Amino acid sequence: MTENAIAKEIVDAAYRIHTTLGPGLLESVYHAVLAYELAQRGLRTVSQQPIPVVYGTIRIDIGFRANMIDEDQVIVEIKSVEVRAPVHQKQLLTYLRLADKRLGLLINFNAALIKDGITRIVNGLQEESLAKTQGRQEPQ
């Protein structure tokens, strides 16, 4: 399954969850429900995956924990905040680089419309439709 196919399933699941539960719940609730929904769709999801950070000659085994990694290809960061800060997108791009992944989704379930709460972040994803946005942040 390609990163884009995985992302499509994740976005569809987020839409279903948001239309059912609405905004305003804790991030942990959306995380648990999204993990459940993706498992129901047959996607392999790892939650709170530790990612090491290597800096020069040192290795920090738990440099950060990714909220979710789906099919070992797409990092999903879940938020439930009133206003998403620009640092959230930069943070996810850094996670993608450190984990050597090409696609991430930043999902803010507190948005009035879920389509306004989903941001697609790419890290060198090579496909015709994405070639022009290589390495840039792209709202979906």
N, C-alpha and C positions, 0 to 999 in steps of 0.2 A: 504494500500500500504506500503511495507517495505521501509526502508531507502535506500537499494540498488536499488530497482525499481525506487524510486524517483530520486536517483543520476544518474541512467541511462538516464532518461528523461532530466535531467539538462545538462548532458554531451552532449547528442545528440543535444539539443537546442543550446548549446555553439558552437558546431561544425558547425551547420547550420549558425549561426550568423557570425562566424569567416570567413567561406568560402564566405559568401555574402558580408560582409562589410570590411573584412580584418583587419589588425592591425593598430594602430596609432590614433584611436579616443579617446576621453575623456572617463574616467571611467563612468561618468554619462550617456553617450550615451549607452554604453554596458549594464548598469544597466537597463535603461528604456526598451531597446529592449529585454533583457532576461526576464524581468518581463512580457512583452507583449507575448513573445513566450510561456512562461510557462502557462500563462492564456489561451492561445489558445489550449493548450494541456490538459486543465482542472485541472491544479494544482493550489491549493490555495497558494498564495504567499503574504507574508507581507514584505514590504520594510521598512528599517530604524526602525526596532522594538527595542524599548528601553528595555534593560535588566538590572535589578537591581543588585547591588553588595552588599553583606552582609559581613561585617568584624566585627567580635566580636558582639558587641551590636548595631553597627550602620548600617543603610541601606541607600545606595545611590541609589535613584530610577532610575536615568539614569546613570548607571556605564559605559555603552557603548551602541552603537546602532549597531545591526547586519545589514549588507547590505541587506540580504534577509534571510528569514526563509520560507522554502517550506513545506507545509503540516504539519506544526508545528513539523517537525522532522529533517530537514537537513538545516544547516546554510551554506549559500553561501557568500563568500567574493570575491568581484570583484576587480581586479587590472588592470591597463593599464600602466605598468612600463617597462622600458628597461631591468632592472635586478631585479628579485624578491629577496628580502633579506630574510635570514633565520628567521628573527624576524616575518615575515608575517605568517609563519607556526606556530610558537610558539604562536602568537597572536590568531590565529584561535583555537588552542587547548585550550587556556585559555578561549575563548568565549564558546567553547563546554562545558567545565567543569562548568563554572558559570551559563550557561543556562540549564544545565542538559540535553544536547543533545548528541547523540552518533556518529553522522557523519557530517562532514563538507567538503565542496569543496572550494579550493582556485583556482580561475580562473584568469589567467593573459592573457587578450586578446591581449596584445602587443607582444606575442610570434609569431615567423614566422610560426610555426605549432602549432595549438591549443592543440594537444596532449601533447606537451612539456610545455604548460602553465597551465595544470590542475594537481593539487595535491589533493589527497584524504587524509583527516585527520580523524583518528578514535579515539574515546574516549570510550573504553570498548565495542565496537560493538561485539555482540556474534553471530557469524554464523560460520559454518564449514570453509568456505573459508577465514574467517578473524580471526579465533581464534589465529593463530600464530602471528598476528600483533596487537593484543589487546593493546590499549593504546599507540601505536607507530604511527609515521607519515609514510605514505605509498604513494609514487608517483603512479599515475595511468597511 
